[in-house]
Amino acid sequence: MILITGGAGYIGSHINKIITSQGYETIVVDNLSNGHKEFVKWGLFYEVDLRDELQLSAVFERHEIEAVIHLAAYAYVGESVGNPQKYNNNNIISTLSLLNVMLKYNVKNIIFSSTCAVYGVPHSLPITENNPLTPINPYGETKAFIEKVLKQYHKSYNLNYISLRYFNVAGGDFDCDIGEFHEPETHLIPIALNKAYNQESIDIFGDDYDTNDGTCIRDYIHVLDLADAHILALKHLLKTQESDVFNLGTEHGYSNLDIIKSIENILDSKIKINFSQRREGDPDKLVASNRKAKEILNWEPKYSDINVIIESAWKWYKKQNKLTR
């Protein structure tokens, strides 16, 4: 069985759906601080906080677990700057607790949800896995710390791992069984869809970045392409037992204004923009090199055209809000 931590969340629920469709049996462990129980539509579910080693051990005791896909973490850059204690307490301590239990029950395979935030301000673009890890916000620092721990545990305890460094995940399940749903919502695409539909203005953080239009540029990857990469990484790890790190992005960046324009075209609705101060901890540009994932995992993004991403997110928004148009 495959244990998915954070499997009631946005990304975890999509991975759970795709991986069970390929014949894997899954167990979802989530404390529901950010996840939604109604998104766990596949596999078994346990409401457990990873920092509770007794409850977590009970799950491992009850099931024969072959590997863990570890997604449970707080992931808001701005919030991490304002409240680093929250991020250190959850992201680091919960992961150390999980690793303790894995070693206790001799589970030696883990896929780790990392982030492009580990790179900080990149030295070159597109960003390869060999770029230095110089995070500039506490969220990225927690992920970089765990990557170091995984290296230590691999060397000392033969723990096999693959770290997947996500770029900007967006879009949703085409069947609309699940989708993006955060409380509060901080991601640009769902916020902008809501603003466009309700004909409200949107706040954009910063118009003085070193980019063509002054707004920051990000590499957007469809959540289903991301889920597919996790399955390929899992198969690769179980087959080869080789630990590694991979970027998951599309090698193409879009600015905040590019996203706004695409949404305006799809919804045929203008969005008024209010520019405000840039957020601390936000680099100008983050664009991935995905060559390594393509060559080693045979991964190829299928749905990460920005219009496909936004259209799938819009379809989910309409379902969530019971819209008919």
C-alpha positions in Angstrom: 0.0 0.0 0.0 1.0 3.6 -0.6 0.6 6.1 2.2 -0.2 9.7 1.2 0.3 12.3 3.8 -1.8 15.4 3.1 -3.9 13.4 0.8 -7.1 15.4 1.6 -5.5 18.6 0.2 -5.5 20.0 -3.3 -2.5 18.2 -4.7 -2.8 15.1 -2.6 -6.4 14.4 -3.6 -5.4 14.6 -7.3 -2.5 12.2 -6.7 -4.7 9.9 -4.8 -7.2 9.7 -7.7 -4.6 9.1 -10.4 -2.6 6.6 -8.4 -5.6 4.5 -7.4 -6.7 4.5 -11.1 -3.5 2.7 -11.9 -4.2 -0.1 -9.4 -2.4 1.0 -6.3 -4.0 0.8 -2.9 -3.7 4.0 -0.9 -4.0 5.2 2.7 -4.5 8.9 3.2 -3.3 10.5 6.5 -4.3 14.1 7.0 -5.1 16.2 10.1 -7.6 18.3 8.0 -6.0 21.6 9.0 -6.0 22.6 5.3 -7.4 19.4 3.7 -11.0 18.4 3.1 -12.4 15.0 4.1 -14.8 15.1 1.2 -11.8 15.1 -1.2 -10.7 11.6 0.1 -12.8 9.6 -2.4 -10.3 6.8 -2.9 -8.5 4.5 -0.5 -8.5 4.5 3.3 -8.5 7.6 5.4 -7.1 8.3 8.9 -7.4 11.7 10.5 -3.9 11.9 12.2 -1.5 14.7 12.9 2.0 13.5 11.8 3.5 14.9 15.0 1.5 12.3 17.0 3.8 9.4 16.6 1.6 7.0 18.6 -1.4 7.5 16.2 0.8 7.4 13.2 2.5 4.2 14.4 -0.9 2.7 14.7 -1.5 3.2 11.0 1.8 1.6 10.1 1.1 -1.2 12.5 -2.2 -1.9 10.8 -1.1 -1.9 7.2 1.8 -3.1 5.1 3.1 0.1 3.6 5.5 0.0 0.7 6.2 3.7 0.3 5.1 7.1 1.4 4.2 10.2 -0.7 4.7 13.0 1.7 2.7 16.2 0.9 1.6 17.4 4.3 3.0 20.9 4.9 2.0 24.5 5.1 2.9 26.2 1.8 2.2 30.0 1.8 5.3 32.1 1.3 3.9 35.3 2.8 2.5 33.5 5.8 5.8 31.8 6.4 7.6 35.2 6.5 5.1 36.5 9.1 4.9 33.3 11.2 8.0 31.2 10.7 7.3 29.3 14.0 4.2 27.8 12.5 6.2 26.6 9.5 9.1 25.2 11.5 6.8 23.5 13.9 4.6 21.9 11.2 6.8 21.3 8.2 10.0 20.2 10.0 8.8 18.5 13.1 6.0 16.6 11.4 8.4 15.3 8.7 10.9 14.2 11.4 8.1 12.4 13.2 7.1 10.7 9.9 10.6 9.6 9.2 11.0 8.2 12.8 7.9 6.0 12.2 9.0 4.9 8.8 12.3 3.7 10.1 10.6 2.0 13.0 8.5 0.0 10.6 11.3 -0.5 8.0 9.5 1.5 5.3 12.4 2.8 3.2 10.9 4.6 0.3 9.6 8.2 0.3 8.5 10.7 -2.4 8.9 14.2 -0.9 6.9 17.2 -1.9 9.6 19.9 -2.2 9.4 23.3 -3.9 11.2 25.7 -6.2 11.3 28.0 -3.2 14.5 26.1 -2.1 16.4 28.0 -4.9 15.6 31.5 -3.7 16.8 34.0 -6.3 18.1 31.7 -9.0 21.6 32.2 -10.4 20.4 31.3 -13.9 17.2 30.5 -15.9 15.8 28.0 -16.5 16.5 26.6 -13.1 18.3 23.2 -13.1 18.5 20.9 -10.1 22.2 21.9 -9.7 21.3 25.5 -8.9 22.4 26.4 -5.3 19.8 26.1 -2.6 19.6 29.6 -1.2 15.9 30.0 0.0 14.8 33.5 0.9 11.7 32.7 2.9 11.0 30.4 5.8 8.8 28.1 3.7 11.6 27.4 1.3 14.0 27.0 4.2 11.9 24.3 5.8 11.8 22.3 2.5 15.6 22.7 2.0 16.2 21.5 5.6 14.1 18.4 5.0 16.0 17.7 1.7 19.3 17.7 3.8 17.7 15.4 6.3 16.7 13.0 3.6 20.3 12.9 2.3 21.5 12.1 5.9 18.9 9.4 6.3 19.7 7.9 3.0 23.4 7.7 3.9 22.9 6.4 7.5 19.7 4.3 7.3 19.4 3.4 3.6 16.2 5.4 3.2 15.5 5.9 -0.4 13.9 9.2 -1.5 13.0 11.3 -4.5 12.4 15.0 -3.9 10.1 16.7 -6.3 10.6 20.4 -6.5 7.3 21.9 -7.6 6.9 25.1 -9.5 3.4 26.8 -9.5 0.7 24.1 -9.4 -2.7 25.1 -10.9 -5.7 23.7 -12.7 -8.0 20.9 -11.7 -9.4 17.5 -12.4 -11.2 17.5 -15.7 -14.1 15.4 -14.2 -14.4 18.0 -11.4 -14.5 15.2 -8.8 -12.0 17.4 -6.9 -10.2 20.8 -7.4 -8.4 23.7 -5.8 -10.0 24.8 -2.6 -8.1 26.7 0.0 -9.4 28.7 3.0 -8.3 31.4 2.6 -7.4 31.3 -1.1 -4.0 32.8 -1.9 -3.3 31.5 -5.4 -3.6 33.9 -8.3 -5.7 31.8 -10.7 -8.6 31.0 -8.4 -8.6 34.5 -7.0 -8.6 36.1 -10.4 -11.4 33.8 -11.6 -13.5 34.9 -8.7 -12.7 38.5 -9.2 -13.5 38.3 -13.0 -16.8 36.6 -12.5 -17.9 39.0 -9.8 -16.5 42.0 -11.6 -14.3 43.0 -8.7 -10.8 44.5 -8.6 -7.8 42.3 -7.8 -4.7 43.2 -5.8 -1.4 42.4 -7.6 1.7 42.4 -5.4 4.4 44.5 -7.1 4.7 46.1 -10.5 8.5 46.8 -10.3 10.0 43.3 -10.8 12.7 42.9 -13.3 10.4 41.5 -16.0 8.8 42.8 -19.2 5.6 44.0 -17.6 6.9 44.6 -14.0 5.0 41.7 -12.5 6.7 38.5 -11.3 7.0 35.5 -13.6 6.2 31.9 -12.6 6.2 28.5 -14.2 2.7 27.0 -14.0 2.2 23.2 -14.1 -1.2 21.5 -14.3 -1.9 19.5 -11.2 -2.6 16.3 -13.3 0.8 16.6 -14.9 2.2 16.9 -11.4 0.3 13.8 -10.2 1.6 11.9 -13.2 5.1 12.8 -12.2 4.6 11.4 -8.7 3.5 8.0 -10.1 6.5 7.9 -12.4 8.8 8.9 -9.6 7.3 6.2 -7.3 7.8 3.5 -9.9 11.3 4.7 -10.6 12.2 4.6 -6.9 10.7 1.2 -6.2 12.4 -0.2 -9.2 15.9 1.3 -8.9 16.1 2.2 -5.2 18.0 5.3 -6.4 17.6 8.6 -4.5 17.3 11.7 -6.6 15.9 15.2 -7.0 13.7 16.5 -9.9 12.2 19.8 -10.9 8.5 19.7 -12.0 7.7 22.6 -14.2 7.1 23.4 -17.9 10.2 25.5 -18.9 7.8 28.4 -19.7 7.0 31.3 -17.5 3.9 33.6 -17.3 3.7 36.9 -15.6 0.9 37.9 -13.3 -0.5 40.1 -16.0 -0.3 37.2 -18.5 -2.5 35.2 -16.2 -5.0 38.1 -15.8 -5.2 38.6 -19.6 -5.8 34.9 -20.2 -8.6 34.8 -17.7 -10.1 38.0 -19.2 -10.2 36.3 -22.6 -11.7 33.0 -21.3 -14.4 34.7 -19.2 -14.8 37.7 -21.6 -14.6 39.9 -18.6 -12.3 42.7 -17.6 -10.5 42.7 -14.3 -9.5 46.0 -12.6 -6.0 45.7 -11.1 -4.8 47.4 -8.0 -1.0 47.3 -7.6 0.3 47.0 -4.1 3.7 46.4 -2.4 5.5 43.3 -3.5 5.6 40.5 -0.9 8.8 39.9 0.9 10.4 36.6 -0.2 9.1 36.7 -3.8 11.8 36.4 -6.5 11.4 38.1 -9.9 11.3 35.0 -12.0 11.1 31.2 -11.4 11.1 29.0 -14.4 12.1 25.3 -14.4 14.4 23.2 -16.5 12.5 19.9 -16.6 15.0 18.0 -18.8 16.1 15.7 -16.0 12.6 14.6 -15.2 11.9 14.0 -18.9 15.1 12.0 -19.4 15.1 9.8 -16.3 11.4 9.6 -15.4 10.1 9.7 -19.0 7.8 12.5 -17.8 6.1 14.8 -20.3 3.6 17.5 -19.3 0.4 17.1 -21.3 -1.9 19.7 -19.9 0.2 22.7 -18.9 -0.7 25.1 -21.6 -1.8 28.1 -19.6 -5.2 28.3 -21.2 -5.9 24.6 -20.5 -4.9 25.2 -16.9 -7.2 28.1 -16.5 -10.1 26.5 -18.3 -9.9 23.5 -16.0 -9.8 25.8 -13.0 -12.8 27.7 -14.3 -14.8 24.5 -14.8 -14.1 23.6 -11.2 -15.0 27.2 -10.0 -18.3 26.9 -11.8 -19.1 23.6 -10.2 -18.2 24.8 -6.7 -20.3 27.9 -7.1 -23.2 26.2 -9.0 -22.9 28.5 -12.0 -24.7 27.7 -15.2 -22.8 29.9 -17.5 
